[in-house]
Amino acid sequence: MEQNYDEKIKEVKSSLNKLESKKNRTNSLTRKERAAHLIQKGALLEIAGIDNVDSEILLGYFLWFKDVPEEKLEKLKARGREEFERRKIVKKW
């Protein structure tokens, strides 16, 4: 009977280890995806020539930007597309 419990405990521990390994792999991918995303956004700041602007100014601008009307966003998107084309960047951001 005691051996049966020991075997069950061993099985549960093995399952737990497998789940923890899977979780760690998932977290690793998530971190890598987040890092790639942040690098892309940083590259956009560099392209715009504002990568050295004070962080508080940038954050304030980004907070203001959230409230920009849709029609202005379309104009900004067109301007960004033109800049990408000018730089011959075909990679989709």
PyMOL Python script that loads the backbone (N, CA, C, O; Angstrom):
from pymol import cmd

cmd.read_pdbstr("""\
ATOM      1  N   MET A   1       0.829  -1.197   0.000  1.00  0.00           N
ATOM      2  CA  MET A   1       0.000   0.000   0.000  1.00  0.00           C
ATOM      3  C   MET A   1       0.869   1.255   0.000  1.00  0.00           C
ATOM      4  O   MET A   1       0.636   2.184  -0.773  1.00  0.00           O
ATOM      5  N   GLU A   2       1.878   1.270   0.881  1.00  0.00           N
ATOM      6  CA  GLU A   2       2.775   2.428   0.974  1.00  0.00           C
ATOM      7  C   GLU A   2       3.523   2.637  -0.336  1.00  0.00           C
ATOM      8  O   GLU A   2       3.752   3.772  -0.755  1.00  0.00           O
ATOM      9  N   GLN A   3       3.901   1.540  -0.977  1.00  0.00           N
ATOM     10  CA  GLN A   3       4.604   1.642  -2.253  1.00  0.00           C
ATOM     11  C   GLN A   3       3.696   2.271  -3.315  1.00  0.00           C
ATOM     12  O   GLN A   3       4.160   3.030  -4.166  1.00  0.00           O
ATOM     13  N   ASN A   4       2.424   1.954  -3.259  1.00  0.00           N
ATOM     14  CA  ASN A   4       1.464   2.526  -4.192  1.00  0.00           C
ATOM     15  C   ASN A   4       1.415   4.045  -4.046  1.00  0.00           C
ATOM     16  O   ASN A   4       1.361   4.761  -5.046  1.00  0.00           O
ATOM     17  N   TYR A   5       1.434   4.543  -2.800  1.00  0.00           N
ATOM     18  CA  TYR A   5       1.459   5.988  -2.562  1.00  0.00           C
ATOM     19  C   TYR A   5       2.748   6.599  -3.091  1.00  0.00           C
ATOM     20  O   TYR A   5       2.736   7.665  -3.706  1.00  0.00           O
ATOM     21  N   ASP A   6       3.845   5.922  -2.848  1.00  0.00           N
ATOM     22  CA  ASP A   6       5.131   6.425  -3.329  1.00  0.00           C
ATOM     23  C   ASP A   6       5.148   6.528  -4.859  1.00  0.00           C
ATOM     24  O   ASP A   6       5.670   7.490  -5.423  1.00  0.00           O
ATOM     25  N   GLU A   7       4.573   5.528  -5.510  1.00  0.00           N
ATOM     26  CA  GLU A   7       4.500   5.557  -6.967  1.00  0.00           C
ATOM     27  C   GLU A   7       3.619   6.708  -7.449  1.00  0.00           C
ATOM     28  O   GLU A   7       3.961   7.401  -8.407  1.00  0.00           O
ATOM     29  N   LYS A   8       2.493   6.903  -6.785  1.00  0.00           N
ATOM     30  CA  LYS A   8       1.596   8.010  -7.146  1.00  0.00           C
ATOM     31  C   LYS A   8       2.298   9.354  -6.966  1.00  0.00           C
ATOM     32  O   LYS A   8       2.201  10.234  -7.822  1.00  0.00           O
ATOM     33  N   ILE A   9       3.005   9.504  -5.847  1.00  0.00           N
ATOM     34  CA  ILE A   9       3.739  10.743  -5.581  1.00  0.00           C
ATOM     35  C   ILE A   9       4.776  10.966  -6.671  1.00  0.00           C
ATOM     36  O   ILE A   9       4.939  12.083  -7.161  1.00  0.00           O
ATOM     37  N   LYS A  10       5.471   9.911  -7.047  1.00  0.00           N
ATOM     38  CA  LYS A  10       6.483  10.006  -8.096  1.00  0.00           C
ATOM     39  C   LYS A  10       5.852  10.435  -9.426  1.00  0.00           C
ATOM     40  O   LYS A  10       6.409  11.272 -10.137  1.00  0.00           O
ATOM     41  N   GLU A  11       4.691   9.862  -9.760  1.00  0.00           N
ATOM     42  CA  GLU A  11       3.990  10.225 -10.991  1.00  0.00           C
ATOM     43  C   GLU A  11       3.554  11.692 -10.972  1.00  0.00           C
ATOM     44  O   GLU A  11       3.704  12.412 -11.959  1.00  0.00           O
ATOM     45  N   VAL A  12       3.015  12.117  -9.833  1.00  0.00           N
ATOM     46  CA  VAL A  12       2.548  13.498  -9.713  1.00  0.00           C
ATOM     47  C   VAL A  12       3.723  14.462  -9.822  1.00  0.00           C
ATOM     48  O   VAL A  12       3.617  15.495 -10.483  1.00  0.00           O
ATOM     49  N   LYS A  13       4.840  14.133  -9.180  1.00  0.00           N
ATOM     50  CA  LYS A  13       6.031  14.988  -9.264  1.00  0.00           C
ATOM     51  C   LYS A  13       6.537  15.065 -10.697  1.00  0.00           C
ATOM     52  O   LYS A  13       6.946  16.130 -11.161  1.00  0.00           O
ATOM     53  N   SER A  14       6.509  13.949 -11.389  1.00  0.00           N
ATOM     54  CA  SER A  14       6.945  13.924 -12.781  1.00  0.00           C
ATOM     55  C   SER A  14       6.041  14.810 -13.642  1.00  0.00           C
ATOM     56  O   SER A  14       6.520  15.581 -14.474  1.00  0.00           O
ATOM     57  N   SER A  15       4.744  14.690 -13.433  1.00  0.00           N
ATOM     58  CA  SER A  15       3.792  15.533 -14.168  1.00  0.00           C
ATOM     59  C   SER A  15       4.011  17.003 -13.858  1.00  0.00           C
ATOM     60  O   SER A  15       3.963  17.847 -14.753  1.00  0.00           O
ATOM     61  N   LEU A  16       4.251  17.305 -12.596  1.00  0.00           N
ATOM     62  CA  LEU A  16       4.495  18.682 -12.186  1.00  0.00           C
ATOM     63  C   LEU A  16       5.751  19.227 -12.857  1.00  0.00           C
ATOM     64  O   LEU A  16       5.755  20.361 -13.336  1.00  0.00           O
ATOM     65  N   ASN A  17       6.802  18.439 -12.894  1.00  0.00           N
ATOM     66  CA  ASN A  17       8.047  18.864 -13.547  1.00  0.00           C
ATOM     67  C   ASN A  17       7.832  19.141 -15.034  1.00  0.00           C
ATOM     68  O   ASN A  17       8.369  20.107 -15.576  1.00  0.00           O
ATOM     69  N   LYS A  18       7.046  18.290 -15.689  1.00  0.00           N
ATOM     70  CA  LYS A  18       6.761  18.497 -17.110  1.00  0.00           C
ATOM     71  C   LYS A  18       5.988  19.795 -17.321  1.00  0.00           C
ATOM     72  O   LYS A  18       6.275  20.559 -18.243  1.00  0.00           O
ATOM     73  N   LEU A  19       5.000  20.035 -16.454  1.00  0.00           N
ATOM     74  CA  LEU A  19       4.217  21.266 -16.571  1.00  0.00           C
ATOM     75  C   LEU A  19       5.071  22.501 -16.309  1.00  0.00           C
ATOM     76  O   LEU A  19       4.921  23.514 -16.992  1.00  0.00           O
ATOM     77  N   GLU A  20       5.960  22.425 -15.333  1.00  0.00           N
ATOM     78  CA  GLU A  20       6.844  23.555 -15.041  1.00  0.00           C
ATOM     79  C   GLU A  20       7.783  23.825 -16.208  1.00  0.00           C
ATOM     80  O   GLU A  20       8.052  24.981 -16.534  1.00  0.00           O
ATOM     81  N   SER A  21       8.284  22.766 -16.841  1.00  0.00           N
ATOM     82  CA  SER A  21       9.146  22.935 -18.014  1.00  0.00           C
ATOM     83  C   SER A  21       8.383  23.599 -19.153  1.00  0.00           C
ATOM     84  O   SER A  21       8.906  24.487 -19.827  1.00  0.00           O
ATOM     85  N   LYS A  22       7.147  23.165 -19.361  1.00  0.00           N
ATOM     86  CA  LYS A  22       6.316  23.754 -20.414  1.00  0.00           C
ATOM     87  C   LYS A  22       6.044  25.230 -20.116  1.00  0.00           C
ATOM     88  O   LYS A  22       6.087  26.066 -21.018  1.00  0.00           O
ATOM     89  N   LYS A  23       5.768  25.540 -18.867  1.00  0.00           N
ATOM     90  CA  LYS A  23       5.523  26.927 -18.457  1.00  0.00           C
ATOM     91  C   LYS A  23       6.762  27.780 -18.708  1.00  0.00           C
ATOM     92  O   LYS A  23       6.656  28.896 -19.218  1.00  0.00           O
ATOM     93  N   ASN A  24       7.930  27.263 -18.355  1.00  0.00           N
ATOM     94  CA  ASN A  24       9.179  28.002 -18.558  1.00  0.00           C
ATOM     95  C   ASN A  24       9.447  28.255 -20.037  1.00  0.00           C
ATOM     96  O   ASN A  24       9.903  29.337 -20.406  1.00  0.00           O
ATOM     97  N   ARG A  25       9.170  27.273 -20.885  1.00  0.00           N
ATOM     98  CA  ARG A  25       9.348  27.462 -22.329  1.00  0.00           C
ATOM     99  C   ARG A  25       8.397  28.543 -22.841  1.00  0.00           C
ATOM    100  O   ARG A  25       8.784  29.389 -23.647  1.00  0.00           O
ATOM    101  N   THR A  26       7.164  28.507 -22.374  1.00  0.00           N
ATOM    102  CA  THR A  26       6.172  29.513 -22.775  1.00  0.00           C
ATOM    103  C   THR A  26       6.601  30.896 -22.322  1.00  0.00           C
ATOM    104  O   THR A  26       6.525  31.851 -23.095  1.00  0.00           O
ATOM    105  N   ASN A  27       7.052  31.016 -21.076  1.00  0.00           N
ATOM    106  CA  ASN A  27       7.508  32.304 -20.561  1.00  0.00           C
ATOM    107  C   ASN A  27       8.711  32.810 -21.343  1.00  0.00           C
ATOM    108  O   ASN A  27       8.830  34.010 -21.593  1.00  0.00           O
ATOM    109  N   SER A  28       9.591  31.915 -21.727  1.00  0.00           N
ATOM    110  CA  SER A  28      10.770  32.293 -22.496  1.00  0.00           C
ATOM    111  C   SER A  28      10.360  32.872 -23.849  1.00  0.00           C
ATOM    112  O   SER A  28      10.898  33.891 -24.282  1.00  0.00           O
ATOM    113  N   LEU A  29       9.406  32.217 -24.515  1.00  0.00           N
ATOM    114  CA  LEU A  29       8.915  32.726 -25.795  1.00  0.00           C
ATOM    115  C   LEU A  29       8.249  34.080 -25.611  1.00  0.00           C
ATOM    116  O   LEU A  29       8.451  34.993 -26.412  1.00  0.00           O
ATOM    117  N   THR A  30       7.458  34.206 -24.560  1.00  0.00           N
ATOM    118  CA  THR A  30       6.779  35.473 -24.300  1.00  0.00           C
ATOM    119  C   THR A  30       7.795  36.585 -24.092  1.00  0.00           C
ATOM    120  O   THR A  30       7.620  37.688 -24.610  1.00  0.00           O
ATOM    121  N   ARG A  31       8.850  36.308 -23.344  1.00  0.00           N
ATOM    122  CA  ARG A  31       9.890  37.315 -23.117  1.00  0.00           C
ATOM    123  C   ARG A  31      10.579  37.686 -24.421  1.00  0.00           C
ATOM    124  O   ARG A  31      10.849  38.860 -24.674  1.00  0.00           O
ATOM    125  N   LYS A  32      10.863  36.688 -25.247  1.00  0.00           N
ATOM    126  CA  LYS A  32      11.522  36.953 -26.529  1.00  0.00           C
ATOM    127  C   LYS A  32      10.626  37.774 -27.447  1.00  0.00           C
ATOM    128  O   LYS A  32      11.092  38.698 -28.114  1.00  0.00           O
ATOM    129  N   GLU A  33       9.335  37.434 -27.479  1.00  0.00           N
ATOM    130  CA  GLU A  33       8.397  38.193 -28.307  1.00  0.00           C
ATOM    131  C   GLU A  33       8.292  39.632 -27.815  1.00  0.00           C
ATOM    132  O   GLU A  33       8.256  40.566 -28.616  1.00  0.00           O
ATOM    133  N   ARG A  34       8.242  39.809 -26.503  1.00  0.00           N
ATOM    134  CA  ARG A  34       8.157  41.152 -25.931  1.00  0.00           C
ATOM    135  C   ARG A  34       9.423  41.945 -26.261  1.00  0.00           C
ATOM    136  O   ARG A  34       9.352  43.121 -26.616  1.00  0.00           O
ATOM    137  N   ALA A  35      10.578  41.290 -26.140  1.00  0.00           N
ATOM    138  CA  ALA A  35      11.844  41.965 -26.439  1.00  0.00           C
ATOM    139  C   ALA A  35      11.883  42.400 -27.905  1.00  0.00           C
ATOM    140  O   ALA A  35      12.305  43.515 -28.214  1.00  0.00           O
ATOM    141  N   ALA A  36      11.445  41.526 -28.800  1.00  0.00           N
ATOM    142  CA  ALA A  36      11.429  41.869 -30.228  1.00  0.00           C
ATOM    143  C   ALA A  36      10.488  43.047 -30.481  1.00  0.00           C
ATOM    144  O   ALA A  36      10.805  43.946 -31.260  1.00  0.00           O
ATOM    145  N   HIS A  37       9.342  43.035 -29.824  1.00  0.00           N
ATOM    146  CA  HIS A  37       8.367  44.125 -29.963  1.00  0.00           C
ATOM    147  C   HIS A  37       8.969  45.451 -29.492  1.00  0.00           C
ATOM    148  O   HIS A  37       8.834  46.472 -30.167  1.00  0.00           O
ATOM    149  N   LEU A  38       9.625  45.432 -28.345  1.00  0.00           N
ATOM    150  CA  LEU A  38      10.221  46.654 -27.806  1.00  0.00           C
ATOM    151  C   LEU A  38      11.364  47.161 -28.683  1.00  0.00           C
ATOM    152  O   LEU A  38      11.534  48.370 -28.844  1.00  0.00           O
ATOM    153  N   ILE A  39      12.134  46.256 -29.242  1.00  0.00           N
ATOM    154  CA  ILE A  39      13.219  46.647 -30.147  1.00  0.00           C
ATOM    155  C   ILE A  39      12.643  47.334 -31.384  1.00  0.00           C
ATOM    156  O   ILE A  39      13.174  48.345 -31.843  1.00  0.00           O
ATOM    157  N   GLN A  40      11.555  46.783 -31.920  1.00  0.00           N
ATOM    158  CA  GLN A  40      10.915  47.402 -33.086  1.00  0.00           C
ATOM    159  C   GLN A  40      10.428  48.812 -32.762  1.00  0.00           C
ATOM    160  O   GLN A  40      10.614  49.736 -33.553  1.00  0.00           O
ATOM    161  N   LYS A  41       9.804  48.972 -31.599  1.00  0.00           N
ATOM    162  CA  LYS A  41       9.301  50.301 -31.223  1.00  0.00           C
ATOM    163  C   LYS A  41      10.464  51.265 -31.001  1.00  0.00           C
ATOM    164  O   LYS A  41      10.371  52.439 -31.361  1.00  0.00           O
ATOM    165  N   GLY A  42      11.540  50.789 -30.424  1.00  0.00           N
ATOM    166  CA  GLY A  42      12.727  51.627 -30.245  1.00  0.00           C
ATOM    167  C   GLY A  42      13.312  52.049 -31.584  1.00  0.00           C
ATOM    168  O   GLY A  42      13.780  53.177 -31.735  1.00  0.00           O
ATOM    169  N   ALA A  43      13.285  51.143 -32.552  1.00  0.00           N
ATOM    170  CA  ALA A  43      13.779  51.476 -33.890  1.00  0.00           C
ATOM    171  C   ALA A  43      12.926  52.572 -34.522  1.00  0.00           C
ATOM    172  O   ALA A  43      13.442  53.423 -35.246  1.00  0.00           O
ATOM    173  N   LEU A  44      11.628  52.554 -34.250  1.00  0.00           N
ATOM    174  CA  LEU A  44      10.757  53.613 -34.773  1.00  0.00           C
ATOM    175  C   LEU A  44      11.127  54.964 -34.179  1.00  0.00           C
ATOM    176  O   LEU A  44      11.127  55.974 -34.883  1.00  0.00           O
ATOM    177  N   LEU A  45      11.444  54.990 -32.889  1.00  0.00           N
ATOM    178  CA  LEU A  45      11.888  56.242 -32.265  1.00  0.00           C
ATOM    179  C   LEU A  45      13.169  56.730 -32.931  1.00  0.00           C
ATOM    180  O   LEU A  45      13.344  57.927 -33.160  1.00  0.00           O
ATOM    181  N   GLU A  46      14.053  55.800 -33.236  1.00  0.00           N
ATOM    182  CA  GLU A  46      15.317  56.153 -33.883  1.00  0.00           C
ATOM    183  C   GLU A  46      15.078  56.691 -35.295  1.00  0.00           C
ATOM    184  O   GLU A  46      15.674  57.693 -35.690  1.00  0.00           O
ATOM    185  N   ILE A  47      14.208  56.026 -36.050  1.00  0.00           N
ATOM    186  CA  ILE A  47      13.891  56.477 -37.407  1.00  0.00           C
ATOM    187  C   ILE A  47      13.327  57.892 -37.380  1.00  0.00           C
ATOM    188  O   ILE A  47      13.655  58.722 -38.228  1.00  0.00           O
ATOM    189  N   ALA A  48      12.467  58.157 -36.389  1.00  0.00           N
ATOM    190  CA  ALA A  48      11.850  59.484 -36.275  1.00  0.00           C
ATOM    191  C   ALA A  48      12.825  60.524 -35.733  1.00  0.00           C
ATOM    192  O   ALA A  48      12.526  61.719 -35.735  1.00  0.00           O
ATOM    193  N   GLY A  49      13.991  60.072 -35.269  1.00  0.00           N
ATOM    194  CA  GLY A  49      14.991  60.995 -34.740  1.00  0.00           C
ATOM    195  C   GLY A  49      14.662  61.520 -33.357  1.00  0.00           C
ATOM    196  O   GLY A  49      15.124  62.591 -32.964  1.00  0.00           O
ATOM    197  N   ILE A  50      13.856  60.758 -32.615  1.00  0.00           N
ATOM    198  CA  ILE A  50      13.472  61.211 -31.275  1.00  0.00           C
ATOM    199  C   ILE A  50      13.891  60.222 -30.192  1.00  0.00           C
ATOM    200  O   ILE A  50      13.363  60.250 -29.080  1.00  0.00           O
ATOM    201  N   ASP A  51      14.832  59.356 -30.518  1.00  0.00           N
ATOM    202  CA  ASP A  51      15.265  58.360 -29.542  1.00  0.00           C
ATOM    203  C   ASP A  51      16.036  58.974 -28.379  1.00  0.00           C
ATOM    204  O   ASP A  51      16.211  58.321 -27.351  1.00  0.00           O
ATOM    205  N   ASN A  52      16.499  60.210 -28.518  1.00  0.00           N
ATOM    206  CA  ASN A  52      17.224  60.870 -27.427  1.00  0.00           C
ATOM    207  C   ASN A  52      16.377  61.904 -26.688  1.00  0.00           C
ATOM    208  O   ASN A  52      16.886  62.620 -25.825  1.00  0.00           O
ATOM    209  N   VAL A  53      15.101  61.982 -27.018  1.00  0.00           N
ATOM    210  CA  VAL A  53      14.198  62.927 -26.356  1.00  0.00           C
ATOM    211  C   VAL A  53      13.929  62.434 -24.933  1.00  0.00           C
ATOM    212  O   VAL A  53      13.860  61.231 -24.679  1.00  0.00           O
ATOM    213  N   ASP A  54      13.781  63.381 -24.018  1.00  0.00           N
ATOM    214  CA  ASP A  54      13.518  63.070 -22.614  1.00  0.00           C
ATOM    215  C   ASP A  54      12.326  62.107 -22.484  1.00  0.00           C
ATOM    216  O   ASP A  54      11.299  62.286 -23.140  1.00  0.00           O
ATOM    217  N   SER A  55      12.475  61.102 -21.642  1.00  0.00           N
ATOM    218  CA  SER A  55      11.441  60.076 -21.470  1.00  0.00           C
ATOM    219  C   SER A  55      10.117  60.645 -20.984  1.00  0.00           C
ATOM    220  O   SER A  55       9.055  60.176 -21.392  1.00  0.00           O
ATOM    221  N   GLU A  56      10.169  61.649 -20.120  1.00  0.00           N
ATOM    222  CA  GLU A  56       8.925  62.246 -19.624  1.00  0.00           C
ATOM    223  C   GLU A  56       8.175  62.955 -20.746  1.00  0.00           C
ATOM    224  O   GLU A  56       6.945  62.924 -20.797  1.00  0.00           O
ATOM    225  N   ILE A  57       8.914  63.589 -21.635  1.00  0.00           N
ATOM    226  CA  ILE A  57       8.284  64.250 -22.785  1.00  0.00           C
ATOM    227  C   ILE A  57       7.634  63.204 -23.687  1.00  0.00           C
ATOM    228  O   ILE A  57       6.491  63.364 -24.115  1.00  0.00           O
ATOM    229  N   LEU A  58       8.372  62.133 -23.970  1.00  0.00           N
ATOM    230  CA  LEU A  58       7.817  61.081 -24.821  1.00  0.00           C
ATOM    231  C   LEU A  58       6.564  60.473 -24.204  1.00  0.00           C
ATOM    232  O   LEU A  58       5.559  60.289 -24.891  1.00  0.00           O
ATOM    233  N   LEU A  59       6.616  60.164 -22.926  1.00  0.00           N
ATOM    234  CA  LEU A  59       5.449  59.571 -22.272  1.00  0.00           C
ATOM    235  C   LEU A  59       4.265  60.531 -22.328  1.00  0.00           C
ATOM    236  O   LEU A  59       3.142  60.119 -22.618  1.00  0.00           O
ATOM    237  N   GLY A  60       4.511  61.798 -22.054  1.00  0.00           N
ATOM    238  CA  GLY A  60       3.438  62.786 -22.141  1.00  0.00           C
ATOM    239  C   GLY A  60       2.838  62.844 -23.529  1.00  0.00           C
ATOM    240  O   GLY A  60       1.620  62.929 -23.691  1.00  0.00           O
ATOM    241  N   TYR A  61       3.704  62.799 -24.533  1.00  0.00           N
ATOM    242  CA  TYR A  61       3.217  62.811 -25.913  1.00  0.00           C
ATOM    243  C   TYR A  61       2.399  61.561 -26.207  1.00  0.00           C
ATOM    244  O   TYR A  61       1.334  61.646 -26.819  1.00  0.00           O
ATOM    245  N   PHE A  62       2.886  60.406 -25.776  1.00  0.00           N
ATOM    246  CA  PHE A  62       2.166  59.156 -26.026  1.00  0.00           C
ATOM    247  C   PHE A  62       0.797  59.168 -25.350  1.00  0.00           C
ATOM    248  O   PHE A  62      -0.181  58.677 -25.913  1.00  0.00           O
ATOM    249  N   LEU A  63       0.729  59.727 -24.146  1.00  0.00           N
ATOM    250  CA  LEU A  63      -0.558  59.814 -23.450  1.00  0.00           C
ATOM    251  C   LEU A  63      -1.513  60.740 -24.198  1.00  0.00           C
ATOM    252  O   LEU A  63      -2.708  60.461 -24.290  1.00  0.00           O
ATOM    253  N   TRP A  64      -0.989  61.836 -24.728  1.00  0.00           N
ATOM    254  CA  TRP A  64      -1.802  62.745 -25.532  1.00  0.00           C
ATOM    255  C   TRP A  64      -2.241  62.049 -26.821  1.00  0.00           C
ATOM    256  O   TRP A  64      -3.380  62.195 -27.263  1.00  0.00           O
ATOM    257  N   PHE A  65      -1.330  61.302 -27.406  1.00  0.00           N
ATOM    258  CA  PHE A  65      -1.554  60.642 -28.691  1.00  0.00           C
ATOM    259  C   PHE A  65      -2.751  59.690 -28.643  1.00  0.00           C
ATOM    260  O   PHE A  65      -3.443  59.510 -29.645  1.00  0.00           O
ATOM    261  N   LYS A  66      -2.994  59.081 -27.479  1.00  0.00           N
ATOM    262  CA  LYS A  66      -4.118  58.146 -27.356  1.00  0.00           C
ATOM    263  C   LYS A  66      -5.450  58.803 -27.697  1.00  0.00           C
ATOM    264  O   LYS A  66      -6.399  58.120 -28.082  1.00  0.00           O
ATOM    265  N   ASP A  67      -5.526  60.126 -27.558  1.00  0.00           N
ATOM    266  CA  ASP A  67      -6.782  60.845 -27.782  1.00  0.00           C
ATOM    267  C   ASP A  67      -6.870  61.520 -29.149  1.00  0.00           C
ATOM    268  O   ASP A  67      -7.790  62.301 -29.393  1.00  0.00           O
ATOM    269  N   VAL A  68      -5.934  61.231 -30.033  1.00  0.00           N
ATOM    270  CA  VAL A  68      -5.940  61.839 -31.367  1.00  0.00           C
ATOM    271  C   VAL A  68      -7.129  61.275 -32.154  1.00  0.00           C
ATOM    272  O   VAL A  68      -7.343  60.063 -32.161  1.00  0.00           O
ATOM    273  N   PRO A  69      -7.901  62.143 -32.815  1.00  0.00           N
ATOM    274  CA  PRO A  69      -9.056  61.675 -33.596  1.00  0.00           C
ATOM    275  C   PRO A  69      -8.637  60.746 -34.742  1.00  0.00           C
ATOM    276  O   PRO A  69      -7.529  60.844 -35.270  1.00  0.00           O
ATOM    277  N   GLU A  70      -9.534  59.862 -35.104  1.00  0.00           N
ATOM    278  CA  GLU A  70      -9.272  58.839 -36.128  1.00  0.00           C
ATOM    279  C   GLU A  70      -8.813  59.441 -37.459  1.00  0.00           C
ATOM    280  O   GLU A  70      -7.915  58.899 -38.103  1.00  0.00           O
ATOM    281  N   GLU A  71      -9.420  60.553 -37.874  1.00  0.00           N
ATOM    282  CA  GLU A  71      -9.043  61.140 -39.169  1.00  0.00           C
ATOM    283  C   GLU A  71      -7.598  61.624 -39.170  1.00  0.00           C
ATOM    284  O   GLU A  71      -6.930  61.568 -40.202  1.00  0.00           O
ATOM    285  N   LYS A  72      -7.115  62.092 -38.045  1.00  0.00           N
ATOM    286  CA  LYS A  72      -5.709  62.505 -37.967  1.00  0.00           C
ATOM    287  C   LYS A  72      -4.794  61.284 -37.943  1.00  0.00           C
ATOM    288  O   LYS A  72      -3.683  61.321 -38.473  1.00  0.00           O
ATOM    289  N   LEU A  73      -5.267  60.207 -37.326  1.00  0.00           N
ATOM    290  CA  LEU A  73      -4.463  58.981 -37.298  1.00  0.00           C
ATOM    291  C   LEU A  73      -4.232  58.458 -38.710  1.00  0.00           C
ATOM    292  O   LEU A  73      -3.146  57.971 -39.021  1.00  0.00           O
ATOM    293  N   GLU A  74      -5.234  58.555 -39.555  1.00  0.00           N
ATOM    294  CA  GLU A  74      -5.088  58.105 -40.941  1.00  0.00           C
ATOM    295  C   GLU A  74      -4.018  58.918 -41.664  1.00  0.00           C
ATOM    296  O   GLU A  74      -3.238  58.365 -42.440  1.00  0.00           O
ATOM    297  N   LYS A  75      -3.977  60.218 -41.416  1.00  0.00           N
ATOM    298  CA  LYS A  75      -2.948  61.069 -42.025  1.00  0.00           C
ATOM    299  C   LYS A  75      -1.564  60.695 -41.502  1.00  0.00           C
ATOM    300  O   LYS A  75      -0.594  60.647 -42.258  1.00  0.00           O
ATOM    301  N   LEU A  76      -1.486  60.434 -40.202  1.00  0.00           N
ATOM    302  CA  LEU A  76      -0.200  60.041 -39.613  1.00  0.00           C
ATOM    303  C   LEU A  76       0.262  58.696 -40.165  1.00  0.00           C
ATOM    304  O   LEU A  76       1.449  58.492 -40.421  1.00  0.00           O
ATOM    305  N   LYS A  77      -0.684  57.789 -40.343  1.00  0.00           N
ATOM    306  CA  LYS A  77      -0.350  56.478 -40.893  1.00  0.00           C
ATOM    307  C   LYS A  77       0.194  56.617 -42.311  1.00  0.00           C
ATOM    308  O   LYS A  77       1.168  55.960 -42.676  1.00  0.00           O
ATOM    309  N   ALA A  78      -0.439  57.474 -43.107  1.00  0.00           N
ATOM    310  CA  ALA A  78       0.023  57.700 -44.484  1.00  0.00           C
ATOM    311  C   ALA A  78       1.430  58.292 -44.479  1.00  0.00           C
ATOM    312  O   ALA A  78       2.273  57.913 -45.291  1.00  0.00           O
ATOM    313  N   ARG A  79       1.673  59.207 -43.575  1.00  0.00           N
ATOM    314  CA  ARG A  79       3.006  59.821 -43.481  1.00  0.00           C
ATOM    315  C   ARG A  79       4.051  58.776 -43.088  1.00  0.00           C
ATOM    316  O   ARG A  79       5.157  58.760 -43.629  1.00  0.00           O
ATOM    317  N   GLY A  80       3.695  57.913 -42.152  1.00  0.00           N
ATOM    318  CA  GLY A  80       4.606  56.841 -41.755  1.00  0.00           C
ATOM    319  C   GLY A  80       4.879  55.877 -42.892  1.00  0.00           C
ATOM    320  O   GLY A  80       6.014  55.445 -43.096  1.00  0.00           O
ATOM    321  N   ARG A  81       3.835  55.544 -43.628  1.00  0.00           N
ATOM    322  CA  ARG A  81       3.995  54.643 -44.773  1.00  0.00           C
ATOM    323  C   ARG A  81       4.938  55.261 -45.803  1.00  0.00           C
ATOM    324  O   ARG A  81       5.794  54.575 -46.362  1.00  0.00           O
ATOM    325  N   GLU A  82       4.775  56.556 -46.047  1.00  0.00           N
ATOM    326  CA  GLU A  82       5.659  57.246 -46.993  1.00  0.00           C
ATOM    327  C   GLU A  82       7.112  57.190 -46.525  1.00  0.00           C
ATOM    328  O   GLU A  82       8.022  57.003 -47.333  1.00  0.00           O
ATOM    329  N   GLU A  83       7.324  57.351 -45.230  1.00  0.00           N
ATOM    330  CA  GLU A  83       8.694  57.300 -44.705  1.00  0.00           C
ATOM    331  C   GLU A  83       9.282  55.903 -44.853  1.00  0.00           C
ATOM    332  O   GLU A  83      10.448  55.752 -45.219  1.00  0.00           O
ATOM    333  N   PHE A  84       8.474  54.879 -44.568  1.00  0.00           N
ATOM    334  CA  PHE A  84       8.948  53.507 -44.762  1.00  0.00           C
ATOM    335  C   PHE A  84       9.318  53.278 -46.224  1.00  0.00           C
ATOM    336  O   PHE A  84      10.363  52.702 -46.526  1.00  0.00           O
ATOM    337  N   GLU A  85       8.458  53.732 -47.121  1.00  0.00           N
ATOM    338  CA  GLU A  85       8.742  53.565 -48.549  1.00  0.00           C
ATOM    339  C   GLU A  85       9.994  54.331 -48.941  1.00  0.00           C
ATOM    340  O   GLU A  85      10.808  53.846 -49.727  1.00  0.00           O
ATOM    341  N   ARG A  86      10.145  55.527 -48.392  1.00  0.00           N
ATOM    342  CA  ARG A  86      11.332  56.324 -48.692  1.00  0.00           C
ATOM    343  C   ARG A  86      12.585  55.586 -48.245  1.00  0.00           C
ATOM    344  O   ARG A  86      13.614  55.638 -48.918  1.00  0.00           O
ATOM    345  N   ARG A  87      12.502  54.921 -47.144  1.00  0.00           N
ATOM    346  CA  ARG A  87      13.645  54.177 -46.612  1.00  0.00           C
ATOM    347  C   ARG A  87      13.719  52.760 -47.183  1.00  0.00           C
ATOM    348  O   ARG A  87      14.624  51.988 -46.865  1.00  0.00           O
ATOM    349  N   LYS A  88      12.750  52.445 -48.028  1.00  0.00           N
ATOM    350  CA  LYS A  88      12.682  51.118 -48.647  1.00  0.00           C
ATOM    351  C   LYS A  88      12.619  50.009 -47.606  1.00  0.00           C
ATOM    352  O   LYS A  88      13.241  48.955 -47.742  1.00  0.00           O
ATOM    353  N   ILE A  89      11.851  50.284 -46.570  1.00  0.00           N
ATOM    354  CA  ILE A  89      11.622  49.264 -45.549  1.00  0.00           C
ATOM    355  C   ILE A  89      10.353  48.524 -45.935  1.00  0.00           C
ATOM    356  O   ILE A  89       9.258  49.085 -45.915  1.00  0.00           O
ATOM    357  N   VAL A  90      10.516  47.277 -46.280  1.00  0.00           N
ATOM    358  CA  VAL A  90       9.361  46.497 -46.690  1.00  0.00           C
ATOM    359  C   VAL A  90       8.876  45.582 -45.570  1.00  0.00           C
ATOM    360  O   VAL A  90       7.807  44.979 -45.663  1.00  0.00           O
ATOM    361  N   LYS A  91       9.657  45.490 -44.541  1.00  0.00           N
ATOM    362  CA  LYS A  91       9.281  44.637 -43.418  1.00  0.00           C
ATOM    363  C   LYS A  91       8.086  45.250 -42.704  1.00  0.00           C
ATOM    364  O   LYS A  91       8.076  46.444 -42.405  1.00  0.00           O
ATOM    365  N   LYS A  92       7.108  44.450 -42.440  1.00  0.00           N
ATOM    366  CA  LYS A  92       5.912  44.945 -41.764  1.00  0.00           C
ATOM    367  C   LYS A  92       6.189  45.091 -40.278  1.00  0.00           C
ATOM    368  O   LYS A  92       6.650  44.156 -39.624  1.00  0.00           O
ATOM    369  N   TRP A  93       5.907  46.260 -39.761  1.00  0.00           N
ATOM    370  CA  TRP A  93       6.115  46.518 -38.338  1.00  0.00           C
ATOM    371  C   TRP A  93       4.863  46.119 -37.642  1.00  0.00           C
ATOM    372  O   TRP A  93       4.771  46.236 -36.420  1.00  0.00           O
TER     373      TRP A  93
END
""", "prot")
cmd.dss("prot")
cmd.show_as("cartoon", "prot")
cmd.util.cbc("prot")
cmd.orient("prot")
